[in-house]
Amino acid sequence: NDQIILKDYANGSPKETDFGKKTGRIALKVPKDSNGVLVKNLYLSCDPYMGTRFINKKSYLPPFTPGQVIVGFGVAKVVDSGNSNFKIGDLIWGMTGWEEYSLITDTKSLFKIHHTDVPLSYYTGLLGMPGMTAYGGFFEVCLPKKGETVYVSAASGAVGQLVGQFAKIHGCFVVGSAGTKEKVELLKNKFGFDEAFNYKAEKDLDAALKRCFPSGIDIYFDNVGGKMLDTVLLNMNLHGRIAVCGMMSQYNLDKPEGIYNSFCLVSKRIRMQGFVAFEYFNLYPKFLELVLPCIKEGKMTYVEDIAEGLESAPAALVGLFSGRNVGKQVVVVARE
Ligand code: NDP
């Protein structure tokens, strides 16, 4: 059983040298007294939050343990089961290990996959945790109204590309930013954003936002924090909403950047709310009702960046922090 492990804690965002590899044996049977499941891992999800688990500091999830296998979201097939809710051959998504086979004892975090007429890898993204992040964050936190203006940062990524598409389906005007010309093209030509810009190529962020939003921003879905958030505050409308999803620009800084325009929160009566996807997992059936028909009717699309093989997983995760991924970063361990 090949495994990817944490070699030692990282300093800042993870580097490939922080990972190790281990090969061991695993019995392809669930131990007699266990009510867990033994799964064959198929697709692994690379997610930015995993970076926080490489640092030996308490965060909302505990750090990984050196020498132990990396865990994260993935899609897998049940090969043995000690739990009556799962049978051999079932497909699941949820927390699993970065290894060929995993014994999962905490089955509460597993979702059974009932719809297999869509790409299975989508359960790491569009139909998995990032999908619930976009759905919960946009509909429950931003409370969008038809015709409102929406801005999304890191817009071509796993979450951002979905927020943009939800906003369009909801009848909003949506602008996204991303870090390369290629990603900006995707936003406009593939995901249907009304406008898009490359934030790295803009000399003046405030001018770029004023160009795209001449009458201001009603909703900001924030994936990056920092200077971008600070500049957006200046461009928000009265009673605007900001969903704080993540802070890509801040994760690997020793000291987070300051926010200077926070008085806009008062003067414009903006509501700014952080959220965590897990809070919305109870909405999963309602979410599937919306997105499955949209996928099948071609009203929603999803771009994935596929890395082949378990050994490619460390580089794939590290790449999120420099923007190397184009779309949702997935690692294929096996195709069933
Ligand atoms: P992405 O697929 O968007 O990948 C990360 C992207 O972030 C990169 O491709 C890059 O795109 C951008 N980026 C990297 N470094 C920087 C930087 N210094 N400044 C600005 N942008 C940067 O990841 P996800 O869609 O999975 O996640 C997006 C955000 O959502 C993250 O902040 C993540 O932590 C958060 N998140 C929060 C959840 C929650 O429950 N609250 C759940 C899931 C995700 P580019 O080329 O455009 O710079």
Boltz pocket constraint, residues with backbone or C-beta under 6 A from the ligand:
constraints:
  - pocket:
      binder: B
      contacts: [[A, 46], [A, 47], [A, 48], [A, 49], [A, 129], [A, 130], [A, 133], [A, 154], [A, 155], [A, 156], [A, 157], [A, 158], [A, 159], [A, 160], [A, 177], [A, 178], [A, 179], [A, 180], [A, 183], [A, 222], [A, 223], [A, 224], [A, 244], [A, 245], [A, 246], [A, 247], [A, 248], [A, 249], [A, 250], [A, 275], [A, 276], [A, 277], [A, 278], [A, 319], [A, 320], [A, 321], [A, 322], [A, 323], [A, 324], [A, 325], [A, 326], [A, 327], [A, 328], [A, 329]]
      max_distance: 6.0
